[in-house]
């Protein structure tokens, strides 16, 4: 998709009602669906985090960046994610968390990102994090500088790929819920994207389809 067409098309996104759970359930493992429908408020007990869904031009084509997390002891080791992380005491708000973490993890400063809007938060039971996604856009091409301790690589995903339903599949994976579980995934450049990132991508995809 041409970046200028994409940039002009998303002008109405801030006015839309978010689909939230109706989008999340499309890419949720079966064991997660019940908890998504429960209107429990996790805000008091959960740790807070924020991520940036960052769009930018590569050549003249609109792209979205994802990161490949390093291998480490923890539930999110080696997974595909958006740049982001936990809230620090010095952050003035969740948007600042997303911008700060994006700079720390992939080297893109806040002054290169126009934040379009926040998206629906999602609770991650295995790590007890409540994650708040933000959509951002850079009008210029980006030069990534990776934080090697946490980020093993990046995936530059054309927007047209996200909008293509053929990249959705089901795979048998080992999860925090079971050794072998059939889960919905986005198949992106040789990677299986599942769990919370896939659920956030699902809402993002549905919203983009409303305006593009």
N, C-alpha and C positions, 0 to 999 in steps of 0.2 A: 504494500500500500504506500502510495506517495505520501511523504511526510506532511507537505503543505495541506493536502486534502484531509489527512488525519487531524492536523492541528486545527483546521477550521471546523471540522466535524464535531470535535469534543466541546465546543463552546457551550452546549446546553447541559453538559453533565452535572454541573453544580445545582441545576434545578430539579433533577430527577429524584424520585423516591427510590431508595435502594432495595433490591430484591432480598438481600440478607439471607435468611435461612433457606428460602426456596431455591437459591443458587447454591448455597453451601452443601445441601443434601445431595446434589447431583454428583459430587465428587467425594462424598464422605464414606469411609468404611462403614459397613453395616452396623458395627458395634457403636459407632459415633452418632448415628442418626437419632436415636432416642434422646440422647443428651442435648442435641441441637434443638430439639423441639421443646425441651423443658425450659421454662422461663426463669431458671434460677439465676440470681445475681451473684456473680463471682467477684465483683469489684472489691469487696472487703478483704477476702482471703487470698486472692490470686496476686502473683507478681505481675507487673505491668511491662509491656514491651511495645515498640512501634517499628514498623517497616515502611520502606519506600518502594512503591511500584513506579519505576522511573522509565519514562519514554523519551526517545531522542532520535535524531536522524542519523543514519549511517549511509553515506551517499545521499540519495534522495528518498530512501526507504525508511519508514517508521519502524523502530525497534523497541523492545522492552528488555531490560537487563535482569538476569537472575544470577545468583552466586552458587557455587559448589562449596559447601562447607568442608573444612578439613576433617580428617579422622581424629577423634578424641573420645575419651570415656564420657559417654552421655547419650541421651535419647535422640539427639538430633545430629549425631555424627554422620558425616559424609552426605547429608541430605541436600537437596536443591531448595533454595530459599530466596526470599527477597533480602536485599541489604537492610540491616536493622538490628536491633538488640534491646536490652533492658533499659528501663528508665534510670537515670542517675539523678542524685539529689540536686545537681547544678542545672538540670534541664528545667526551663520555665514551663513547658507544656509537652504534650505527646508529639506534636509536630516537630518541635525542636529535637526531641529524641530521635525521630526518624531521620532528620537532616544531619544531625551529628554523627549517627551511626553510619549513614551512607558515606560521609566523608572519611570516617575512620576505616571502613571496610573496603571501599573501592575508590577513594580519593577524589570524589566529586564534591566540591564545596557548595555550601548552601546558596551562594549568590548565583550559581548556574542553574538552579532548580526553581521553577515556578510551581508551587503547590496548588493543584486544581481543587482537591477536596479530600475529606476523609471518607473511608469506606467502613463497612460493618465490622465491628470487632469480632474476634473468634477466640474461644477458650480452648487451650491445649491441655487436656488432663494429665498426660504423662509428666509434663514439666511444670504444671500448675501456673502457666502463663496466660494472661489475657492480652491478646495481641491486637493492636490498632493499626490498620493499614492506611496509608496515604498515597494518593495518586499525584505524581509529579511529572513535569515535562521540562526538558531542556530544548531550546530552539536551535542549539548548535551541536555539532558532533562532540563526542566525549573521549577523553583520554583516561583510561582507567589505571589506577595505581592500587594494587591489591595489598591488603594487610595479610601477609603470608602466614602469620600465626593462626588465623581463623579462616581464611579464604583460600581454597585450593585452585579456584578458577572461576571464570564467568561464562555465562551463556548469553549470547546476543540473539534474541528471538524476534524475528519479524512479526509485526502485528498480524499480518495475513495468516501466519501459522497458528496464532492463538485463536483466530476466528474460524479455523478449519476444524469441523467436527471429527474428521478422520483421524486426528491425533489422539483421540480418547479411546482407551482400551481398558482391559482388566488384567491384572497380574497377580500371581501368588507371591506374597511377600511376608517376611518376618516382621511383625510389629510389636508394640508394647502390649497388645491385647492377646496375641496368639503367635505361635511359631510359624504357622502357615495360614494366611488369610487372603482371600480374593478381594482386592481393592481396586477402585477406579483410579486410573492414572492418566496424566498427559504424557505422551511420548514425544520428547523434545530433544532433538539432536543427540540421540543415543542415550538419553537419560529418562528415567521414570520419575515423574513429579507427582507426589501423592500427599495425603494428609492435609495439614492446615494450609500449606502453600497451594495445593491444588484447589482447595475450597475457596481461598481468596482469589485465585485465578478464575474460578468459575463465576464468581460475582462480577469480577472485572470484565470478563468476556460478555456476560449477559448485558451489562451496562453499555459497553461499547457497541453492541449490536442494536441498542435502542437509538443510537445517534449516528452511526456510520452507514 
